[in-house]
Amino acid sequence: MSYSKQLNSMKSSIKQQVNAIMQLQNSIDDSVIKAVNLISKAEGKIVITGIGKSGYIGLKLSATLSSTGTPSLYINSNEASHGDLGLIQHNDILIALSKSGETKEMYPIINYAVKNKIKLIAITSNPNSFLANNSNITCLIPKIPEACPINLAPTTSTTMMLVLGDSMAMELMLKKKFNENNFKQFHPGGMLGHSLLQVKDLMHVESQIPLIGYKGTMRDALLKMTSYGFGCVGIINNYKDLIGIITDGDLRRNITKNFIDMSIDEVMTKNPLSIEPEENIKSAIKMMNDNKITALFVLNKKSKNPAGIIHIHDCIKTK
């Protein structure tokens, strides 16, 4: 088969799954809202179960729920009968994923939920299945062919389960008013964690801030700059308000024979750029890049007193 035919074949497969998602969008009903509302009121955890490819979707959904403020765990339906049923408690809610709803390995965990009056949410394409008939809420996905050439490998069905599960998780975030600060608590590592850091998480504070009074000379400013290593020094008035800055660039632009004896206020740049402690690290990096600077003083909203300083290297080394 030529490359073009292969490419068209793959595009056709993707199109089938896109169409499946569109059919899902048009077919969902109040059952999904009921499921979200039930989950949002859960006093225990959310337990998700499945087998095979549906099980992997369940595992991903469990991880998404847990990371967005809804404690969840995944149990493989096949393992449930060998002791894992003990993980499910009375106040928990069980979500079971099965396209056919007739997966024999799921019968024990379904029966356990019914017997112990544990709320059960089904995600299936078969409204008349054993799973659907024993669930409290049944969320149906369209019963359409798989994108598999022989209509066997789970593709469109698992894609719809994934999209439906993710949409439920996102709605739960809205209901719980789960914000960036909440998200940050659960994602401290990696690039995602880095993108959620705030300036106050990385800034240098107190004695680490290079500051000098405005009445000194450039000799004083130069000594202060070289002893801190930020490539700049902040200039403060008698109230310790930040009123200016002297940078390496200011030094190069003002070097003369009498440079050392010049007064600080002759050389400093007044009203320097600053950033607030609660700003995102991405905003700090953008501000420094846009203005071709390497450091920012950090000022609180209600005060012009420097709360800290952040250098571009502080932002980069955490990646």
C-alpha positions in Angstrom: 0.0 0.0 0.0 1.4 3.4 -0.9 2.1 6.1 1.7 -0.9 8.2 0.4 -3.3 5.3 0.8 -2.0 4.5 4.3 -2.3 8.1 5.2 -5.9 8.3 3.9 -6.7 5.0 5.8 -5.4 6.5 9.1 -7.4 9.7 8.4 -10.5 7.7 7.9 -9.9 5.9 11.2 -9.5 9.3 13.0 -12.7 10.6 11.2 -14.6 7.6 12.5 -13.6 8.4 16.1 -14.4 12.1 15.6 -17.8 11.2 14.3 -18.3 8.9 17.3 -17.5 11.8 19.7 -20.0 14.0 17.8 -22.7 11.3 18.2 -21.8 11.1 21.9 -22.2 14.9 22.2 -25.7 14.7 20.7 -26.8 11.6 22.6 -25.9 12.4 26.3 -28.9 13.2 28.5 -29.8 14.0 32.1 -28.2 10.7 33.3 -24.8 12.3 33.0 -25.9 15.3 35.1 -27.3 12.9 37.7 -24.1 11.0 37.8 -22.0 14.2 38.3 -24.3 15.4 41.1 -24.2 12.0 42.8 -20.4 12.0 42.6 -20.1 15.5 43.9 -22.0 14.6 47.1 -20.0 11.4 47.7 -19.0 11.0 51.4 -16.4 8.3 50.4 -14.2 7.8 47.4 -15.0 7.1 43.8 -14.1 3.5 42.8 -13.7 2.8 39.1 -13.7 -0.6 37.6 -13.3 -2.2 34.2 -11.6 -5.0 32.3 -9.3 -4.9 29.2 -9.2 -1.7 27.2 -12.2 -0.3 29.2 -10.2 -0.9 32.3 -7.3 1.2 31.1 -9.8 4.0 30.4 -11.1 3.6 33.9 -7.5 3.8 35.3 -7.0 7.1 33.5 -10.3 8.5 34.6 -9.5 7.6 38.2 -6.2 9.5 37.9 -7.9 12.5 36.4 -10.6 12.6 39.2 -8.0 12.3 42.0 -5.9 15.0 40.5 -8.8 17.4 40.2 -10.2 17.2 43.7 -12.3 14.0 43.6 -10.5 11.1 45.5 -10.7 8.0 43.4 -9.1 4.6 42.9 -9.2 1.9 40.2 -9.9 -1.8 40.7 -9.5 -4.3 38.0 -12.7 -6.3 37.8 -10.8 -9.5 37.5 -8.8 -8.8 40.7 -11.9 -7.7 42.6 -13.0 -11.3 43.3 -9.6 -12.1 44.9 -9.8 -9.7 47.8 -9.9 -6.2 46.2 -13.7 -6.0 47.0 -12.5 -5.1 50.5 -11.4 -1.7 49.2 -15.0 -0.7 48.5 -16.8 0.8 51.5 -20.4 1.7 52.1 -20.1 5.4 51.4 -18.1 4.9 48.2 -19.6 5.2 44.6 -18.7 2.6 42.0 -18.3 3.5 38.3 -18.2 0.5 36.0 -17.1 0.7 32.4 -18.1 -1.9 29.9 -19.2 -1.5 26.3 -21.4 -4.6 26.3 -22.3 -4.5 30.0 -22.2 -8.3 30.0 -18.5 -8.8 30.8 -18.6 -11.9 33.0 -15.6 -10.8 35.1 -17.6 -7.8 36.3 -20.5 -9.8 37.7 -18.9 -10.3 41.2 -18.2 -6.6 41.7 -21.6 -5.6 40.4 -23.3 -8.1 42.7 -21.2 -6.9 45.6 -22.4 -3.3 45.0 -26.0 -4.3 44.8 -25.8 -6.5 47.9 -24.1 -3.8 50.0 -26.3 -1.0 48.6 -23.3 0.8 47.1 -24.3 3.3 44.5 -23.4 2.1 41.0 -22.9 4.3 37.9 -22.7 2.4 34.6 -21.0 3.6 31.4 -22.1 1.2 28.6 -23.6 1.1 25.2 -26.2 -1.6 26.2 -29.2 -0.3 28.1 -30.5 -3.8 28.6 -27.3 -5.4 29.9 -26.7 -7.0 33.3 -24.6 -3.9 34.2 -27.3 -1.4 33.2 -30.1 -3.3 34.9 -28.2 -3.3 38.2 -27.0 0.3 38.2 -28.5 3.3 39.9 -27.6 5.5 37.0 -26.7 4.4 33.4 -24.8 6.7 31.1 -25.1 5.4 27.6 -22.5 5.8 24.8 -23.7 5.3 21.2 -23.6 1.8 20.0 -21.6 2.3 16.8 -18.9 0.3 14.9 -15.3 0.4 16.1 -12.7 2.1 14.0 -11.0 -1.3 13.8 -11.0 -2.8 10.3 -12.6 -5.9 11.6 -14.8 -4.1 14.1 -13.3 -5.9 17.1 -10.5 -3.9 18.7 -12.0 -1.3 21.1 -11.4 2.1 19.5 -14.4 4.3 19.1 -16.1 2.8 22.2 -13.1 3.5 24.5 -12.6 6.9 22.9 -16.2 7.8 23.8 -15.7 6.4 27.4 -12.6 8.6 27.8 -14.3 11.7 26.5 -17.4 11.2 28.6 -15.4 10.5 31.7 -13.2 13.5 31.2 -16.2 15.8 30.7 -17.7 14.5 33.9 -14.4 15.2 35.7 -14.3 18.8 34.3 -17.9 19.4 35.4 -17.0 18.2 38.9 -14.2 20.7 38.9 -16.6 23.5 38.2 -19.1 22.3 40.8 -16.3 22.2 43.4 -14.8 25.5 42.3 -11.5 23.7 41.9 -8.9 26.4 40.9 -5.2 26.7 40.0 -4.2 26.9 43.7 -6.0 23.6 44.4 -4.5 22.1 41.2 -1.0 23.2 42.3 -1.2 21.1 45.5 -1.6 17.9 43.6 0.9 18.7 40.8 4.2 19.9 42.4 6.4 18.0 39.9 7.4 18.2 36.2 6.6 20.9 33.7 3.0 21.1 34.8 4.1 21.7 38.4 6.6 24.3 37.2 3.9 26.2 35.2 1.8 26.5 38.3 4.5 28.0 40.5 4.1 31.5 41.7 6.8 34.2 42.0 6.7 34.0 45.8 7.7 30.3 45.5 11.1 31.2 43.9 11.9 34.8 44.9 14.8 35.7 47.2 13.7 37.6 50.3 14.9 39.7 53.2 18.7 39.9 53.4 19.1 38.3 50.0 17.5 41.4 48.3 20.2 43.8 46.9 19.0 47.3 48.2 20.7 50.6 48.8 19.6 54.1 49.8 19.3 56.8 47.2 21.8 59.2 48.9 24.9 57.0 48.2 27.4 57.1 45.4 28.0 54.7 42.5 30.9 53.4 44.5 28.5 52.1 47.1 26.1 50.8 44.4 28.8 48.9 42.6 30.0 47.2 45.8 26.4 46.2 46.6 25.8 44.8 43.0 29.0 42.7 43.0 28.3 41.2 46.4 24.8 39.9 45.4 25.2 38.6 41.9 21.8 39.7 40.5 23.3 42.2 38.0 21.3 44.9 39.6 20.6 46.8 42.8 17.3 48.4 44.0 17.2 52.0 45.2 15.0 52.8 48.2 14.0 56.0 49.9 13.7 56.8 53.6 10.5 54.8 53.8 12.2 51.8 52.2 10.0 52.2 49.1 11.5 51.1 45.8 12.1 54.2 43.7 14.7 53.1 41.2 17.1 50.4 40.0 20.7 50.3 38.7 21.6 47.5 36.4 24.7 46.3 34.5 23.4 48.2 31.5 23.2 51.4 33.5 26.9 51.0 34.5 28.0 50.5 30.8 26.0 53.5 29.7 27.4 55.8 32.3 31.1 54.9 32.6 33.2 58.1 32.7 36.3 59.2 34.6 34.2 60.4 37.5 31.7 57.5 37.3 32.6 56.1 40.8 31.8 59.4 42.4 28.5 60.1 40.7 25.5 60.1 42.9 23.1 57.1 42.7 20.1 59.2 41.7 21.9 60.5 38.7 22.3 57.0 37.2 19.4 55.0 38.4 16.3 54.2 36.3 13.3 55.5 38.1 10.0 53.6 38.7 11.5 50.2 37.6 9.3 47.3 36.5 8.1 45.0 39.3 5.9 42.0 39.8 3.5 40.8 42.5 4.3 37.7 44.6 1.1 35.9 43.5 1.9 36.2 39.8 2.6 33.0 37.8 6.2 32.2 37.0 5.2 32.2 33.3 4.2 35.8 33.6 7.5 36.7 35.2 9.5 35.0 32.4 7.4 36.7 29.8 7.9 40.1 31.4 11.6 39.6 31.6 11.9 38.4 28.0 9.7 41.1 26.6 11.7 43.8 28.3 15.1 42.2 27.8 15.9 42.2 31.5 17.1 39.4 33.8 15.6 40.3 37.2 12.5 41.7 38.7 11.8 43.2 42.1 8.7 41.8 43.8 6.3 44.3 45.4 3.1 43.6 47.3 -0.1 45.4 46.0 -0.4 47.6 49.1 3.3 48.4 49.6 6.2 49.8 47.6 8.6 48.0 49.9 10.4 45.2 48.1 9.2 41.8 49.3 11.7 39.9 47.2 13.6 39.7 43.9 13.5 37.0 41.2 16.1 36.3 38.6 15.5 34.6 35.2 17.9 31.8 36.3 15.6 31.0 39.3 12.8 30.4 36.8 14.9 28.3 34.3 16.6 26.0 36.8 13.3 24.7 38.2 12.3 23.3 34.8 
